[in-house]
Amino acid sequence: MKFAIILAGCGQHDGSETHEVITTLLSIEQEHIEWFAFAPDRPQQRVINHVTNEEVGSESRNILTESARLVRGRIKPLDEINLDEFDAVIFPGGFGAVTNWCNWLTQGVNFHIEADIQNVVAAAREKNMPLGFICIAPVMIPKLCANATLTIGNDADIAEKITSMGGNHQDCLATDIVIDNTNKIVSTPANMLAQNLVELHTGIHKLVKAVAQLA
């Protein structure tokens, strides 16, 4: 079995959340599953100084180049993905999910998802492949799969927005998951709620195992 991991850069505030990516990869390998990473080959929407949490307007970074830092170079451009080689696709969280894959962070429910992300999800669903969404990444699900069941944790405001887009939100602990068996979608709150790496890994490992079972 082999999973495709889709990344959005490197860093909590402007890319993929590093702890979530590493615990996802750890969980996958603990289940004796292979993996390979992909990321869009285009500029990030913003660059954040992770010491001050302030935007660095004068700096530009590439999503693929930054993502490669997390996976020791085991990565290719997203447009080179061949889903025939994989059994499932997982999308870790981090603010890159809502800035580099879509513009939820600035547009809310009126956001749009980048074409490369839409294409991968559409192709995976056409093949009836399971999908895993972590942390804030599940906010994309209602626009990718109508009437899907999902979680981002227990944030009432975001849950209300998900419902307004046609999604079925379920509150969930960081250590647990929500499974939509009909649509083969698994989600977990991860760092939306996790207080430490143990909680983070517990929820993500459950997600990986559930995705594997669906595959």
C-alpha positions as CSV (number, residue, x, y, z in Angstrom):
1,M,0.0,0.0,0.0
2,K,1.2,3.5,-0.8
3,F,-0.1,7.0,0.2
4,A,0.3,10.3,-1.5
5,I,1.0,13.2,0.9
6,I,0.1,16.7,-0.4
7,L,2.1,19.5,1.1
8,A,1.6,23.3,1.2
9,G,5.1,24.5,2.2
10,C,7.0,24.3,5.5
11,G,5.7,26.1,8.6
12,Q,2.6,26.5,10.8
13,H,1.7,30.0,9.6
14,D,2.5,29.9,5.9
15,G,2.8,26.2,4.9
16,S,2.2,22.7,6.1
17,E,2.3,22.4,9.9
18,T,5.6,20.6,10.6
19,H,4.5,18.4,13.5
20,E,1.4,17.3,11.6
21,V,3.5,16.3,8.6
22,I,6.1,14.4,10.6
23,T,3.5,12.6,12.7
24,T,1.6,11.7,9.6
25,L,4.7,10.2,8.0
26,L,5.5,8.4,11.3
27,S,2.0,6.9,11.5
28,I,2.1,5.8,7.9
29,E,5.4,4.0,8.4
30,Q,4.2,2.5,11.7
31,E,1.4,0.9,9.6
32,H,4.1,-0.4,7.1
33,I,2.7,1.8,4.3
34,E,4.9,3.5,1.7
35,W,4.5,7.2,1.0
36,F,5.6,9.9,-1.4
37,A,5.0,13.6,-1.2
38,F,3.8,16.2,-3.8
39,A,3.3,20.0,-3.6
40,P,2.3,22.7,-6.1
41,D,5.3,24.3,-7.9
42,R,4.3,27.9,-7.5
43,P,4.9,30.8,-5.0
44,Q,3.4,30.8,-1.6
45,Q,0.7,33.4,-1.0
46,R,2.6,34.9,1.9
47,V,5.8,34.4,4.0
48,I,5.6,34.5,7.8
49,N,8.5,35.1,10.2
50,H,7.8,32.3,12.7
51,V,9.7,34.1,15.5
52,T,7.5,37.2,15.4
53,N,4.5,35.7,13.5
54,E,4.6,38.7,11.2
55,E,4.4,38.7,7.4
56,V,7.5,39.4,5.5
57,G,6.3,41.2,2.5
58,S,9.6,41.5,0.8
59,E,10.2,37.8,0.7
60,S,8.9,35.1,-1.7
61,R,9.1,31.4,-1.3
62,N,8.2,28.4,-3.5
63,I,5.7,25.9,-2.1
64,L,7.4,22.9,-3.6
65,T,10.9,24.0,-2.5
66,E,9.8,24.7,1.0
67,S,7.8,21.4,1.2
68,A,10.9,19.5,0.3
69,R,12.5,20.5,3.6
70,L,9.9,18.3,5.4
71,V,10.4,15.1,3.5
72,R,14.1,15.1,2.8
73,G,13.5,15.7,-0.9
74,R,11.1,12.7,-1.4
75,I,8.8,14.9,-3.4
76,K,7.7,15.9,-6.9
77,P,5.6,18.7,-8.3
78,L,1.9,18.1,-7.8
79,D,1.2,18.2,-11.5
80,E,3.4,15.0,-11.9
81,I,1.3,12.9,-9.5
82,N,0.1,9.6,-11.0
83,L,-2.7,8.3,-8.8
84,D,-2.5,4.9,-10.4
85,E,0.6,4.4,-8.1
86,F,-1.3,5.2,-4.9
87,D,-4.1,3.9,-2.7
88,A,-5.0,7.1,-0.8
89,V,-4.3,10.8,-0.5
90,I,-3.7,12.7,2.7
91,F,-3.7,16.5,3.2
92,P,-2.0,17.7,6.4
93,G,-2.9,21.0,7.9
94,G,-1.2,24.3,8.6
95,F,-2.2,27.8,7.3
96,G,-0.7,26.9,3.9
97,A,-3.8,24.7,3.5
98,V,-6.0,27.8,3.6
99,T,-3.6,30.2,1.8
100,N,-1.7,28.1,-0.7
101,W,-4.3,25.5,-1.6
102,C,-7.2,27.8,-1.3
103,N,-8.0,31.4,0.0
104,W,-10.2,30.5,2.9
105,L,-8.1,32.6,5.3
106,T,-9.0,35.8,3.5
107,Q,-12.3,35.0,1.8
108,G,-14.1,32.7,4.3
109,V,-17.1,30.8,2.8
110,N,-16.6,32.6,-0.5
111,F,-13.1,31.0,-1.0
112,H,-12.0,29.2,-4.1
113,I,-9.7,26.1,-4.2
114,E,-6.7,26.1,-6.6
115,A,-7.2,24.0,-9.7
116,D,-4.4,21.7,-9.0
117,I,-5.8,20.7,-5.7
118,Q,-9.3,20.3,-7.1
119,N,-8.0,18.1,-9.9
120,V,-6.2,15.8,-7.6
121,V,-9.2,15.3,-5.3
122,A,-11.6,14.9,-8.3
123,A,-9.3,12.2,-9.8
124,A,-8.9,10.4,-6.5
125,R,-12.7,10.4,-6.0
126,E,-13.2,9.1,-9.5
127,K,-11.0,6.2,-8.5
128,N,-12.9,5.7,-5.3
129,M,-9.8,6.4,-3.2
130,P,-10.0,7.4,0.4
131,L,-8.9,10.9,1.4
132,G,-7.6,12.1,4.8
133,F,-7.8,15.8,5.8
134,I,-6.0,17.1,8.9
135,C,-6.4,20.2,11.1
136,I,-7.8,23.2,9.1
137,A,-7.6,21.4,5.7
138,P,-11.1,19.9,6.1
139,V,-12.7,23.3,5.5
140,M,-12.1,22.6,1.8
141,I,-14.2,19.4,1.9
142,P,-17.7,20.9,1.4
143,K,-16.5,22.4,-1.9
144,L,-14.8,19.2,-2.9
145,C,-17.5,16.8,-1.9
146,A,-21.1,17.8,-1.4
147,N,-22.8,16.7,1.8
148,A,-19.7,15.2,3.3
149,T,-19.3,14.6,7.0
150,L,-16.1,16.1,8.6
151,T,-14.5,17.8,11.6
152,I,-12.2,20.7,12.3
153,G,-12.6,20.1,16.1
154,N,-15.1,22.2,18.1
155,D,-14.8,25.8,16.8
156,A,-18.4,26.9,16.6
157,D,-17.8,29.7,14.1
158,I,-15.9,27.5,11.6
159,A,-18.4,24.7,12.1
160,E,-21.2,27.1,11.3
161,K,-19.5,28.2,8.1
162,I,-18.9,24.6,7.1
163,T,-22.6,23.9,7.6
164,S,-23.6,26.9,5.5
165,M,-21.5,25.4,2.7
166,G,-23.4,22.2,2.9
167,G,-21.0,20.2,5.0
168,N,-22.0,18.1,8.0
169,H,-19.7,19.1,10.8
170,Q,-19.2,16.9,13.9
171,D,-17.3,18.0,17.0
172,C,-14.3,15.9,17.7
173,L,-11.4,15.6,20.1
174,A,-7.8,16.0,18.9
175,T,-7.3,12.3,19.8
176,D,-10.1,11.1,17.6
177,I,-11.4,11.1,14.0
178,V,-14.5,11.5,12.0
179,I,-15.1,9.0,9.2
180,D,-17.5,9.6,6.3
181,N,-17.7,6.0,5.0
182,T,-20.0,6.9,2.1
183,N,-17.5,9.4,0.6
184,K,-14.4,7.7,2.0
185,I,-13.2,10.8,3.8
186,V,-11.5,10.8,7.2
187,S,-10.7,14.0,9.2
188,T,-9.1,14.8,12.5
189,P,-8.7,18.1,14.4
190,A,-4.9,17.7,15.1
191,N,-3.5,21.1,16.1
192,M,-6.8,22.8,16.0
193,L,-7.1,21.2,19.5
194,A,-4.1,19.1,20.4
195,Q,-2.2,20.2,23.5
196,N,0.9,18.2,22.8
197,L,2.6,15.8,20.4
198,V,1.0,12.7,22.0
199,E,-2.5,14.0,21.4
200,L,-1.5,15.0,17.9
201,H,0.0,11.7,17.0
202,T,-2.9,9.7,18.6
203,G,-5.5,11.4,16.3
204,I,-3.4,11.4,13.2
205,H,-2.4,7.7,13.7
206,K,-6.1,6.9,13.9
207,L,-6.7,8.8,10.7
208,V,-4.0,6.9,8.9
209,K,-5.3,3.5,10.1
210,A,-8.9,4.4,9.1
211,V,-7.7,5.6,5.6
212,A,-5.8,2.4,5.2
213,Q,-8.9,0.3,6.1
214,L,-11.0,2.3,3.6
215,A,-8.4,1.6,0.9
